[in-house]
């Protein structure tokens, strides 16, 4: 077996590093933009008097970094060539995301709001695979030139991870002689609503509560009558762009239906494996950063006349974490490499449990690594003058939002014990 990364990936990492040094690092250093990354970061980013939303200056800086990355040919790396991308593989994206996160906090990659100079663009692929031609023409081009921004309205206040028990409903209704749909309900964590032009609203159009079929997706203009941001939910790591949104007698025409009628959950799951493996790689990189910083500090800090590093109480927790990083890196890269050799349906039927393993363990690992780094650094580790509290608060979110780790462990267990996945087929074949 060959465990060497392909030269095209390592060469591209060097190209990205050179771009960061030439374009992104100077941008971060100018006009006191460091305030968004040093001990002032949460306050510099957050407009606490405006619902806790991101400050305009913060989002403008992120936008400028993306514009530079797009002009240099990096932002769309993961997209197909037909959309100006480089057909970036899952393995390449996992390696890039780990590499970026391992650098620590910076303008090159700040996943608190899913910012990176090498972007994901999952919705572009959703429109490619499920959109009508008119939807493709409007939204793919619009998202790439920033004239369209589409947020995701799936989770509901009463149901959390269970999307099948959905209270939001869409009923056929003709208005002014035009057929369409009347939507009524409420969504939580509709991230990005403050800048969105549209919302993908998932609503039940048929079937009973608990049915996977019968849920449809609609493209609802953010300013449509009846759409209302009820509140922005303040979170562990601020700013917030996560509102609770109500939809009261919202009407959309038939052509707002996105994807097959009753098949909306297929859209919701369309990019889940790609996103989870990349997010796992980010958590892995951040964990590696925390461990390396803790080791460095332990070698430099000399309480009682000798380095902290000579104490096994310091060594052993970091040894365990470093060992987990090495093992998890191999699993993430192997899983991403296998994903590149399968179709989406094959990944869902053959690799879904491995993706869940990577994701839930990486998110747990980074929280433990950040906590340990804080402990090794003592009082300074607890302060905002070090990045560990920010890393912990940000990545703690992913143990819930990127598919709660309990949900992912349940999936792994179902595959292991033959309740779902390929083992289920084999078990039924034997009986």
Beta strands, then each sheet from edge to edge (+ up, - down):
strand 1: 46-47
strand 2: 53-54
strand 3: 109-110
strand 4: 115-116
strand 5: 150-153
strand 6: 169-175
strand 7: 178-187
strand 8: 198-204
strand 9: 215-221
strand 10: 227-232
strand 11: 243-253
strand 12: 257-258
sheet 1: 1+ 2-
sheet 2: 3+ 4-
sheet 3: 5+ 8+ 9- 12+
sheet 4: 6+ 7- 11+ 10-
end
